[in-house]
Amino acid sequence: MGNFIIKNEWVTLTQLDEILMSNVKVTLSEPVKKDIAKCREYLDKKVTRHDKLIYGVNTGFGSLCNTAIPTEDLGILQRNLVISHACGAGEEVPFDLVKRMLLLKVFGLSHGSSGAQVETIERLLYMFNNNIIPVVYQQGSLGASGDLAPLAHMSLPLISEGEVYYKGEKRDSVDVFSELSLKPITLRSKEGLALLNGTQFMSSYASYAVSNGFKLWNQFNLVGALSLEAYDGRLNPFQANVNEIRKQKGQIEVAENFRSILAGSEMILREKEHVQDPYSFRCIPQVHGASKDAIDYAAQIVEREINAVTDNPTVFPDEDDVVSAGNFHGQPLAITMDFLAIAIAELGSISERRVYKLISGTRGLPAFLVAEPGLNSGFMIPQYTGASIVSQNKQYCTPASVDSIDSSNGQEDHVSMGANAATKLYKIVENCYSIQGIELMNAAQAMDFRIEKSSLKIEKLRADYRKEVAFVKDDVYLHPLLKKSTHFVKYIL
């Protein structure tokens, strides 16, 4: 992928991931620069021409919306907004997610409806392109009026405040930009509000979760197929006719996926003594399929959001209109992320149940998947670990979007709490990689007790995995193997 030029054309989530993974340079097209400058010029003239109050342009913020600000103080107002709102708490937002936030904020401001200066947007792009990544904290956004505190921290370096990561070190932004001979941006009217209003903190987490949701889903199918083989499971529940009459798109897709993965397997074709399998195997199409439908839905909502203008007020130069509305409200993302959290957590939940069956000492497998159980505990406790993580995921699935706490003296009386939906969703995603690693470790161990071979796809998975994680003959220190297994599913598979 060559350099990416922002033209205000629709950006897909796949394109977003490609930009972030390929480390390409991102620039603004000349027509986009003209649209941005046109909006800025219109806003400057409107403030000069009119004595009417325009929220966030010549007024205070929140419940101070009726407090007029003199024209000569409008720049100070915007600077004060950024520094006063930078009061995040908790853990730092991961580096890659802050970089994602920078790009998404640029996307939002580049539509020419926010009143930002070209200079401001290009400074954000400079930070993105040169990996000057602001220090942002996870707690502080209510998911309405925009992600105020996180975006304030992201914006601080523009005015030479706050901290950034640069070349592997956390440093004061003023020192970094001084070394680079870059002067702080002088914010114009409404510009601080344009930076802080918006859903880019939530969108960053949501787009990351959707991308990883697809990855986890694909890999849970592959690892689940290995578990099915290792458990001597039946292919009947995956045949086309039984799944097609259910009419659910995701279910049909999962069944087709499994038939493809297991094509040519000796193990799946051998005669089975049992009539049917437990639900954790037999109902994989229904459970994995429901999660896939939910991930597909979430992808639509999130892709719309990254292409949207979500700050306030919104400026329409051609219509001579500045509208104070609520595009910053995170409810579309909050509800979607709560839904996505459930969908991804369920992939982990059914995975742990398959592990429980694999270590049960049935279907010709030794108890806890070691040749001498008793003397060896084998894979007894990794299942405990998986169960612990699954339980934590269930707790994280408590919806954030049903909560609201009144703020700003009642002016902001309903909020989405989408930022909390975002951070707990992130934890569920990371937890599911751990669960997936545990299932793969158990499934590979169990399959090594079988004589028959599986399909080409499964045998390749086994061979690749064994390069990283060895078969366990006798009890060993398992944590390093679990760590390697999780690394394999997250970065190698």
C-alpha positions in Angstrom: 0.0 0.0 0.0 1.4 3.4 -1.1 1.0 6.6 0.8 -2.7 7.2 1.7 -4.2 10.5 0.6 -7.4 11.6 2.4 -10.0 12.5 -0.2 -13.1 12.3 2.0 -14.0 9.1 0.2 -15.5 6.2 2.2 -12.8 4.4 4.2 -13.5 0.8 5.0 -12.3 -0.9 8.2 -10.1 -3.0 6.1 -8.4 0.1 4.7 -8.0 1.5 8.2 -6.2 -1.6 9.3 -4.0 -1.6 6.2 -3.0 2.0 6.9 -2.1 1.2 10.5 -0.3 -2.0 9.8 1.7 -0.8 6.8 3.0 2.4 8.5 2.3 4.4 5.4 2.4 8.2 5.4 -1.1 9.9 5.4 -1.7 13.3 3.8 -4.6 15.6 2.9 -5.6 16.0 -0.7 -5.7 19.6 -2.0 -9.5 19.6 -2.4 -9.8 18.5 1.2 -7.5 21.3 2.3 -9.6 23.7 0.4 -12.8 22.5 2.1 -11.2 22.7 5.6 -9.9 26.2 4.9 -13.3 27.3 3.5 -15.1 26.2 6.7 -12.5 28.0 8.9 -12.7 31.2 6.9 -16.5 31.1 7.0 -16.5 30.7 10.8 -14.0 33.6 11.3 -16.2 35.9 9.2 -19.4 34.8 11.0 -17.9 35.6 14.4 -16.9 39.0 13.1 -20.2 39.7 11.3 -22.7 38.6 14.0 -23.2 39.3 17.6 -25.3 36.2 18.2 -24.1 33.5 20.5 -22.8 30.4 18.8 -22.2 27.5 21.2 -18.5 26.7 21.7 -17.4 29.5 19.3 -18.1 32.6 21.4 -19.7 31.0 24.5 -18.6 28.8 27.4 -19.1 25.1 27.4 -21.7 22.7 28.8 -24.0 24.5 31.2 -22.0 27.6 30.5 -23.4 27.7 27.0 -25.1 31.0 27.6 -22.0 32.8 28.8 -20.7 35.1 26.1 -16.9 35.3 25.5 -15.3 38.5 24.0 -13.8 38.1 20.6 -10.3 38.8 21.8 -10.5 35.9 24.2 -11.7 33.2 21.8 -8.2 31.7 21.4 -7.6 31.6 25.1 -11.1 30.0 25.5 -10.0 27.1 23.3 -6.7 26.6 25.0 -8.4 26.7 28.4 -10.8 24.1 27.2 -8.1 21.6 26.2 -6.0 21.9 29.3 -8.9 21.9 31.7 -10.5 18.8 30.2 -7.2 16.8 30.2 -8.0 15.1 33.5 -8.0 11.4 32.6 -7.3 8.7 35.1 -6.4 5.0 35.2 -4.2 3.0 32.9 -2.7 4.5 29.7 -4.4 3.7 26.4 -2.2 1.3 24.5 0.2 3.0 22.0 -1.4 1.5 18.9 -4.9 2.6 19.9 -3.8 6.2 20.5 -2.3 6.2 17.0 -5.6 4.9 15.7 -7.3 7.8 17.6 -5.1 10.4 15.9 -6.0 9.1 12.5 -9.7 8.8 13.2 -9.7 12.4 14.5 -8.1 13.6 11.3 -10.7 11.7 9.3 -13.5 13.5 11.3 -12.0 17.0 11.0 -11.1 16.6 7.3 -14.8 16.8 6.1 -14.7 20.6 6.5 -17.7 20.8 8.9 -15.7 21.3 12.1 -13.9 24.6 11.8 -10.4 23.3 12.4 -7.4 24.9 10.8 -5.5 23.0 8.1 -2.4 23.6 10.2 -4.0 21.9 13.2 -5.0 18.8 11.2 -1.6 18.6 9.5 0.1 18.7 12.9 -2.0 15.7 14.0 -0.9 13.9 10.8 2.7 14.9 11.5 2.4 13.2 14.9 0.7 10.2 13.3 3.3 9.8 10.5 6.3 10.3 12.8 5.0 8.1 15.7 4.8 11.0 18.2 2.1 9.4 20.3 0.3 11.3 23.1 -0.1 9.8 26.5 -3.8 9.2 27.0 -5.6 7.7 29.9 -8.5 5.2 29.7 -10.8 6.7 32.2 -12.6 10.1 31.9 -15.0 9.9 29.1 -18.8 9.6 29.6 -19.2 8.8 25.9 -21.3 11.9 25.2 -20.2 15.5 24.5 -17.5 13.4 22.8 -14.7 11.5 24.5 -13.7 14.7 26.2 -10.9 13.8 28.6 -9.1 11.2 26.3 -9.3 13.5 23.3 -8.0 16.4 25.5 -4.9 14.4 26.4 -4.5 13.5 22.7 -4.7 17.2 21.8 -2.4 18.6 24.5 0.8 18.2 22.4 -0.7 20.6 19.8 -0.3 23.4 22.3 3.0 22.0 23.7 1.4 20.5 26.8 1.2 17.0 28.1 3.4 14.0 27.4 4.2 11.9 24.3 6.0 8.7 23.4 8.7 9.4 20.9 11.4 6.9 19.9 10.6 4.6 22.7 10.7 7.2 25.5 7.9 9.1 27.4 8.8 12.8 27.3 7.2 16.2 27.7 5.8 17.2 24.4 7.3 20.7 24.6 10.8 19.2 24.6 10.1 16.9 21.6 8.6 19.7 19.5 11.3 22.1 20.4 13.9 19.6 19.2 11.9 19.3 16.0 11.7 23.1 15.6 7.9 23.0 15.7 6.0 25.8 17.3 2.8 25.2 19.3 -0.5 25.6 17.4 -2.5 28.7 18.3 -6.1 27.5 18.4 -8.8 29.5 16.8 -12.4 29.9 17.8 -14.3 26.5 18.2 -11.1 24.6 17.4 -10.6 23.1 20.9 -14.1 21.9 20.9 -13.7 20.4 17.4 -10.7 18.4 18.8 -12.4 17.3 22.1 -15.9 16.6 20.8 -16.1 13.4 18.8 -16.2 9.7 19.3 -12.6 8.8 18.3 -11.7 7.2 21.6 -14.7 4.9 21.4 -14.2 4.4 17.6 -10.6 3.5 18.1 -11.4 0.7 20.5 -14.5 -0.4 18.5 -12.6 -0.7 15.2 -9.8 -2.6 16.9 -12.3 -5.0 18.4 -14.2 -5.6 15.2 -10.9 -6.3 13.4 -9.8 -8.7 16.1 -13.3 -10.1 16.4 -13.1 -11.4 12.8 -9.6 -12.7 13.5 -10.7 -14.5 16.6 -13.8 -15.9 14.9 -11.8 -17.4 12.0 -9.2 -18.9 14.4 -11.8 -20.3 16.8 -13.2 -22.1 13.8 -9.8 -23.6 12.9 -8.9 -24.4 16.5 -12.4 -25.7 17.1 -12.0 -28.0 14.1 -8.8 -29.4 15.6 -10.6 -30.0 18.9 -13.4 -31.8 17.1 -10.9 -34.1 15.5 -9.0 -34.7 18.7 -12.3 -35.5 20.5 -13.3 -37.9 17.7 -16.3 -35.7 16.9 -18.8 -36.1 14.1 -19.1 -34.0 11.0 -22.9 -34.5 10.7 -23.9 -31.3 12.5 -21.8 -29.3 10.0 -23.4 -30.7 6.8 -25.2 -28.2 4.5 -28.8 -29.4 4.7 -29.3 -29.2 8.4 -27.7 -25.7 8.7 -29.4 -24.2 5.7 -32.9 -25.0 7.0 -32.1 -22.8 10.1 -31.8 -19.8 7.7 -29.1 -18.1 9.8 -26.4 -16.6 7.7 -23.5 -16.9 10.2 -24.5 -20.5 11.1 -24.4 -21.6 7.4 -21.1 -19.8 7.0 -19.5 -21.6 10.0 -20.7 -25.0 8.8 -19.3 -24.4 5.3 -16.1 -23.3 6.9 -15.7 -26.5 9.0 -16.4 -28.7 6.0 -13.7 -26.9 4.1 -11.2 -27.1 7.0 -11.8 -30.8 7.5 -11.9 -31.8 3.8 -9.8 -35.0 3.3 -9.4 -35.9 7.0 -8.9 -39.5 7.9 -10.0 -38.9 11.5 -13.3 -37.3 10.7 -14.2 -40.2 8.3 -13.5 -43.1 10.7 -16.5 -44.9 12.1 -17.8 -43.3 15.3 -19.0 -45.3 18.3 -21.1 -42.4 19.7 -24.3 -41.2 18.3 -23.9 -37.5 19.0 -21.4 -35.0 20.5 -21.8 -32.6 23.4 -23.2 -29.1 22.6 -19.8 -27.5 22.7 -19.0 -29.5 19.5 -22.4 -30.2 18.0 -23.6 -26.6 18.3 -20.5 -24.9 17.0 -22.4 -23.7 13.9 -25.1 -22.1 15.9 -22.9 -20.5 18.5 -20.0 -19.4 16.3 -22.5 -18.4 13.7 -24.5 -16.1 16.0 -21.2 -14.4 17.0 -20.3 -13.9 13.3 -23.6 -12.2 12.6 -23.1 -9.9 15.6 -19.5 -9.0 14.4 -20.8 -8.3 10.9 -23.4 -6.0 12.3 -20.9 -4.2 14.5 -18.6 -3.7 11.5 -21.4 -1.8 9.7 -22.0 0.5 12.6 -18.3 1.2 13.3 -17.5 1.8 9.7 -20.2 4.4 9.5 -18.8 6.1 12.6 -15.2 6.4 11.3 -16.5 8.1 8.2 -18.7 10.5 10.1 -18.5 14.1 11.6 -19.1 13.7 15.3 -18.1 17.0 16.9 -20.4 19.9 17.8 -21.5 22.4 16.7 -21.5 21.4 13.0 -20.6 24.0 10.5 -22.3 24.2 7.0 -20.7 27.1 5.1 -22.7 26.7 1.9 -26.0 26.9 4.0 -24.7 29.7 6.3 -25.6 27.5 9.2 -23.9 26.5 12.5 -25.9 23.8 14.2 -25.6 22.8 17.9 -26.8 19.3 18.0 -25.6 15.9 19.4 -23.5 14.0 16.9 -20.9 13.5 19.7 -23.3 11.2 21.6 -21.8 7.7 21.7 -25.0 5.6 21.9 -24.6 3.9 18.5 -21.2 2.7 19.5 -22.0 2.0 23.2 -24.9 -0.3 22.4 -22.9 -2.0 19.5 -19.8 -2.5 21.7 -21.9 -4.1 24.5 -23.4 -6.4 21.8 -20.0 -7.2 20.4 -18.6 -7.9 23.8 -21.2 -10.6 24.3 -20.6 -12.1 20.9 -16.8 -12.3 21.3 -17.1 -13.5 24.9 -19.3 -16.4 23.8 -16.6 -17.6 21.4 -14.4 -17.9 24.4 -17.1 -19.5 26.6 -17.8 -22.4 24.2 -14.0 -22.8 23.6 -13.4 -23.5 27.3 -16.2 -26.1 27.3 -14.4 -28.0 24.5 -11.2 -27.9 26.6 -13.2 -29.4 29.5 -14.3 -32.3 27.4 -10.8 -32.9 26.0 -9.3 -33.4 29.4 -12.2 -35.6 30.7 -10.5 -38.9 30.0 -13.2 -40.1 27.5 -13.2 -41.0 23.8 -10.0 -42.9 24.1 -8.0 -39.9 25.5 -6.0 -40.1 28.8 -7.3 -38.0 31.7 -5.8 -34.5 31.6 -4.0 -35.5 28.4 -0.9 -37.1 29.9 0.2 -40.7 29.5 0.5 -41.2 33.3 -2.3 -39.2 35.0 -1.9 -39.3 38.8 1.8 -39.0 38.8 1.2 -36.1 36.5 -1.5 -33.5 36.7 -1.1 -32.8 33.0 -3.5 -30.2 31.6 -5.8 -30.1 34.6 -5.1 -26.5 35.6 -5.0 -24.7 32.2 -8.7 -25.5 32.1 -9.1 -23.8 35.5 -7.3 -20.8 34.0 -9.6 -20.8 31.0 -12.6 -21.0 33.3 -11.4 -18.1 35.3 -10.9 -15.9 32.2 -14.4 -16.9 30.9 -15.9 -15.9 34.1 -14.2 -12.6 34.0 -15.5 -12.0 30.5 -19.0 -12.7 31.7 -18.5 -9.9 34.3 -17.2 -7.6 31.6 -20.3 -8.3 29.5 -22.5 -6.3 31.9 -23.7 -3.6 29.6 -22.3 0.0 30.0 -24.8 1.5 27.6 -27.8 1.2 30.0 -26.1 3.5 32.5 -26.2 7.3 32.6 -25.0 9.8 35.1 -26.1 13.4 35.0 -23.3 15.9 34.3 -22.5 19.6 33.7 -25.3 20.9 36.0 -27.9 18.9 34.1 -27.1 20.2 30.6 -25.6 16.8 29.8 -28.3 14.7 31.4 -28.0 11.5 29.4 -24.7 10.0 28.4 -23.8 6.7 26.7 -21.0 5.4 28.9 -19.6 4.1 25.6 -16.0 4.7 26.8 -16.5 2.1 29.5 -18.1 -0.2 27.0 -14.9 0.3 24.9 -12.3 -0.5 27.6 -14.1 -3.6 28.8 -14.6 -4.8 25.3 -10.8 -4.5 24.8 -10.2 -6.7 27.8 -12.6 -9.3 26.5 -10.8 -9.4 23.1 -7.4 -9.8 24.8 -8.8 -12.5 27.2 -10.2 -14.5 24.2 -6.7 -14.8 22.7 -5.6 -16.4 26.0 -8.6 -18.7 25.9 -7.9 -19.6 22.3 -4.3 -20.3 23.2 -5.4 -22.7 25.9 -7.8 -24.5 23.6 -5.1 -24.9 20.9 -2.6 -26.2 23.5 -5.1 -28.9 24.6 -6.4 -29.8 21.2 -2.9 -30.2 19.8 -1.9 -32.4 22.8 -5.0 -34.5 22.5 -4.6 -35.0 18.7 -1.0 -36.2 19.3 -2.6 -39.3 21.0 -4.4 -40.2 17.8 -3.1 -42.4 15.0 -5.2 -41.1 12.2 -4.3 -37.9 10.3 -6.5 -34.9 9.9 -6.9 -32.6 6.9 -4.2 -30.7 5.2 -5.3 -27.5 6.9 -5.3 -29.0 10.4 -2.0 -30.8 9.9 -0.4 -27.6 8.8 -1.8 -25.9 12.0 -0.3 -28.7 14.1 3.1 -28.6 12.4 3.3 -24.8 12.7 2.2 -24.9 16.3 4.7 -27.6 17.3 7.5 -25.3 16.1 6.5 -23.0 19.0 5.0 -25.2 21.6 6.2 -28.8 22.3 4.2 -31.9 23.2 4.1 -32.3 27.0 5.1 -35.8 28.1 5.5 -35.2 31.9 4.5 -32.3 34.1 6.4 -29.1 33.2 6.2 -25.4 34.2 3.1 -24.6 32.1 3.0 -20.8 32.2 5.7 -20.3 29.6 3.8 -22.7 27.3 0.6 -20.9 27.8 2.3 -17.6 27.0 3.8 -19.1 23.8 0.5 -20.5 22.8 -1.3 -17.1 23.3 1.5 -15.4 21.3 1.0 -18.0 18.5 -2.7 -17.4 18.1 -2.3 -13.6 18.3 0.7 -13.0 16.2 1.6 -16.1 14.2 -1.5 -18.0 13.2 
